[in-house]
Amino acid sequence: MNNIKFLSSEDAVSEVVDFVTILGLLVLSIGLIGMAGYPIVKNAQEANHIENTKQSFIVFANNFNKVVMGQAPSQNVELKMYGGSLSVTGSSSINITATNSINENITLVPDRQMRSIESVVGENVVAYEGTGVWINYPNGNTILVSKPLITNQSNLLVIPIVTVGGISSVGGSGMSRVTAKGVPNVNLYKNVSNISVTINSTYSNGWKNYFVNVMAWSSCSSGECTAKLEMKNIDVYIINIQLDTEVE
């Protein structure tokens, strides 16, 4: 009789239902935490990777610009990769014109190719171009990380024109090394006026923001960036260099 009462009792069923309910809520909570938390963790990790890459490219630019300015024959820098790619790429170019002492239009730099060294981190790109460092975001916005070595003081203007040579590229994670060498040569244009710099680049928006914040330069237009320095009778030094680069 007791066995029959135990088997027909609903106490065990109630305990099982409670256990299943609690287990279901626990699994659901873990699932919700995973769904909500994973993107946050992933975004934080990617932001950290971008910041690390940005800092590495600042060091990278400081070292490579020593070659550009003739302070060292070559430089090599190690960069950590985070599952993306590191490559010498791009088709950016620069053109510089002015007027001479008799008001004739002259070309100081005729459509010189620049190109860039780019590190892809997720959907973001950190790049060295024109002696500066830029970050290009998926929404198309480009910010300046490290300023180009364009110097404008009194009646003297210095503009480095860097062509990044090479076609090498690596991908994955871990450490990579970038080596660059080259010998600069300098062209001097004395007593010129109304300097116009046109840059056609993936990072044109970044170049626009750069010129906006540099005294005396006019703002670039959208798309292709053309900035003007409406000063008279200045001496312009153009530093030309082919930066032979290898990524390994």
C-alpha positions in Angstrom: 0.0 0.0 0.0 2.8 2.4 0.8 4.5 1.6 -2.5 1.3 2.4 -4.3 1.0 5.8 -2.5 4.7 6.6 -3.3 4.3 5.8 -7.0 1.1 7.9 -7.2 2.6 10.8 -5.2 3.2 14.1 -7.1 6.0 15.2 -4.8 8.7 13.7 -7.1 7.1 15.2 -10.2 7.2 18.7 -8.6 10.9 18.4 -7.7 11.7 17.3 -11.3 9.7 20.2 -12.7 11.5 22.6 -10.4 14.9 21.2 -11.4 14.1 21.3 -15.2 12.8 24.9 -14.8 15.9 26.0 -12.9 18.2 24.2 -15.4 16.3 25.9 -18.3 16.7 29.3 -16.8 20.4 28.7 -16.2 21.0 27.6 -19.8 19.0 30.5 -21.1 20.9 33.0 -18.9 24.3 31.5 -20.0 23.1 31.8 -23.6 22.0 35.4 -23.2 25.3 36.4 -21.5 27.2 34.7 -24.3 25.2 36.4 -27.0 25.5 39.8 -25.4 29.0 39.5 -23.9 30.9 38.0 -26.8 30.5 41.0 -29.2 31.6 43.3 -26.3 34.7 41.2 -25.6 35.4 40.9 -29.3 35.1 44.7 -29.9 37.3 45.4 -26.8 39.9 43.0 -28.1 39.9 44.5 -31.6 40.2 48.0 -30.1 43.2 46.9 -28.2 44.7 45.3 -31.3 44.2 48.6 -33.2 45.7 50.6 -30.4 48.8 48.3 -30.3 49.2 48.5 -34.1 48.8 52.3 -34.0 51.6 52.6 -31.5 53.8 50.3 -33.5 53.3 52.3 -36.6 54.2 55.5 -34.8 57.5 53.9 -33.9 57.7 52.5 -37.4 57.2 56.0 -38.9 59.8 57.6 -36.6 62.4 55.1 -37.7 61.6 55.0 -41.4 61.5 58.8 -41.6 65.2 58.8 -40.5 65.9 57.1 -43.9 63.7 59.7 -45.6 65.6 62.6 -44.1 69.0 61.0 -44.8 69.7 60.3 -41.1 70.2 56.5 -41.6 70.8 54.4 -44.7 68.2 51.7 -43.7 65.9 50.8 -40.9 63.9 47.7 -39.9 61.0 47.4 -37.5 59.1 44.5 -36.0 55.3 44.6 -36.0 52.9 42.3 -34.3 50.0 41.1 -36.5 46.5 40.1 -35.3 45.2 37.7 -37.9 45.1 40.3 -40.7 47.7 41.3 -43.4 50.7 43.5 -43.7 51.6 44.7 -47.1 53.2 47.3 -49.4 50.3 48.4 -51.5 48.2 51.3 -52.9 48.3 53.7 -55.9 48.3 57.0 -54.1 50.0 59.9 -55.8 51.0 63.6 -55.2 51.4 66.5 -57.5 52.9 69.9 -56.6 52.7 73.1 -58.6 53.6 76.8 -58.0 54.3 80.1 -59.7 57.8 81.4 -60.2 59.2 84.9 -59.9 57.9 86.0 -63.3 54.4 84.6 -62.5 54.7 81.5 -64.7 53.1 78.2 -63.6 55.7 75.6 -62.8 55.5 71.9 -61.7 57.6 71.0 -58.7 56.4 67.4 -58.5 54.7 65.8 -61.5 52.2 63.1 -60.3 54.7 61.2 -58.2 53.5 57.9 -56.9 53.5 57.5 -53.1 51.9 54.1 -52.2 51.7 52.9 -48.6 52.5 50.2 -46.0 49.2 48.9 -44.6 48.3 46.7 -41.7 44.7 45.3 -41.7 43.3 44.8 -38.2 39.7 43.4 -38.5 37.9 45.8 -40.8 40.3 48.7 -40.0 43.5 49.7 -41.8 46.5 51.4 -40.2 48.9 52.8 -42.8 52.2 54.6 -43.3 51.9 57.0 -46.2 53.8 60.2 -47.1 55.8 60.1 -43.8 52.5 60.1 -41.8 50.4 57.5 -40.1 46.7 57.1 -40.7 43.8 54.9 -39.6 41.0 54.1 -42.0 37.8 52.9 -40.4 35.0 50.8 -42.1 32.7 53.9 -42.2 35.2 55.6 -44.5 36.5 58.0 -41.9 40.2 58.5 -41.8 42.1 60.0 -38.8 45.7 61.3 -38.6 47.8 59.4 -36.1 51.3 60.9 -36.8 51.8 64.0 -38.8 53.7 64.0 -42.1 57.1 65.8 -42.1 55.9 68.8 -44.0 57.6 71.9 -42.6 56.5 75.5 -43.2 58.6 78.1 -41.4 58.9 81.7 -42.3 60.0 81.8 -46.0 61.0 78.1 -46.1 58.9 75.1 -47.1 60.1 71.5 -46.9 58.1 68.7 -48.4 59.3 65.0 -48.4 58.0 63.0 -51.3 58.2 59.2 -50.5 57.6 56.5 -53.0 57.2 53.2 -51.1 58.6 50.5 -53.4 58.1 46.7 -53.2 55.2 44.3 -53.5 55.7 42.0 -50.5 52.9 41.0 -48.2 52.4 38.6 -45.2 49.3 37.5 -43.4 48.3 35.8 -40.1 49.3 36.3 -36.5 52.6 36.8 -34.8 55.6 39.0 -35.4 56.5 40.4 -38.8 59.5 42.6 -39.9 59.5 45.5 -42.3 62.8 46.7 -43.8 63.3 49.9 -45.8 66.3 51.6 -47.4 66.9 54.4 -49.7 69.0 57.5 -50.5 67.2 60.9 -50.6 67.9 63.7 -53.0 66.9 67.3 -52.6 65.6 69.8 -55.2 65.5 73.5 -54.4 63.0 75.9 -55.9 63.8 79.5 -54.9 61.5 82.5 -54.8 58.2 80.7 -55.7 54.6 81.5 -54.7 51.1 80.0 -54.4 52.1 76.4 -53.7 49.4 73.8 -54.6 49.6 70.3 -53.3 47.2 67.7 -54.8 47.0 64.2 -53.1 45.0 61.3 -54.6 44.8 58.7 -51.9 42.6 56.3 -50.0 43.5 58.5 -47.0 42.5 61.8 -48.7 40.0 62.6 -45.8 42.9 62.3 -43.4 45.1 64.5 -45.5 42.2 67.0 -45.6 42.0 67.1 -41.8 45.8 67.5 -41.7 45.9 70.6 -43.9 42.8 72.1 -42.1 44.9 72.2 -38.9 48.1 73.5 -40.4 48.4 77.3 -40.4 48.3 79.1 -43.7 47.2 76.1 -45.8 43.8 76.2 -47.4 41.3 73.3 -46.7 41.2 70.4 -49.2 38.1 69.7 -51.2 36.3 66.4 -50.8 37.7 63.3 -52.6 41.0 64.3 -54.1 42.8 66.6 -51.7 44.1 69.8 -53.1 45.6 72.3 -50.5 47.1 75.6 -51.3 49.7 77.7 -49.6 49.1 81.3 -50.8 52.5 82.7 -49.7 54.9 84.7 -51.9 58.6 84.5 -52.5 59.4 81.4 -50.5 62.1 78.7 -51.0 60.8 75.2 -51.4 62.9 72.1 -50.7 61.5 68.9 -52.2 63.1 65.7 -50.6 62.6 62.8 -53.1 63.2 59.2 -52.1 62.5 55.8 -53.3 62.0 53.8 -50.1 62.8 50.2 -51.1 60.6 48.1 -48.7 60.3 44.5 -47.8 57.8 42.8 -45.5 58.6 39.4 -44.1 
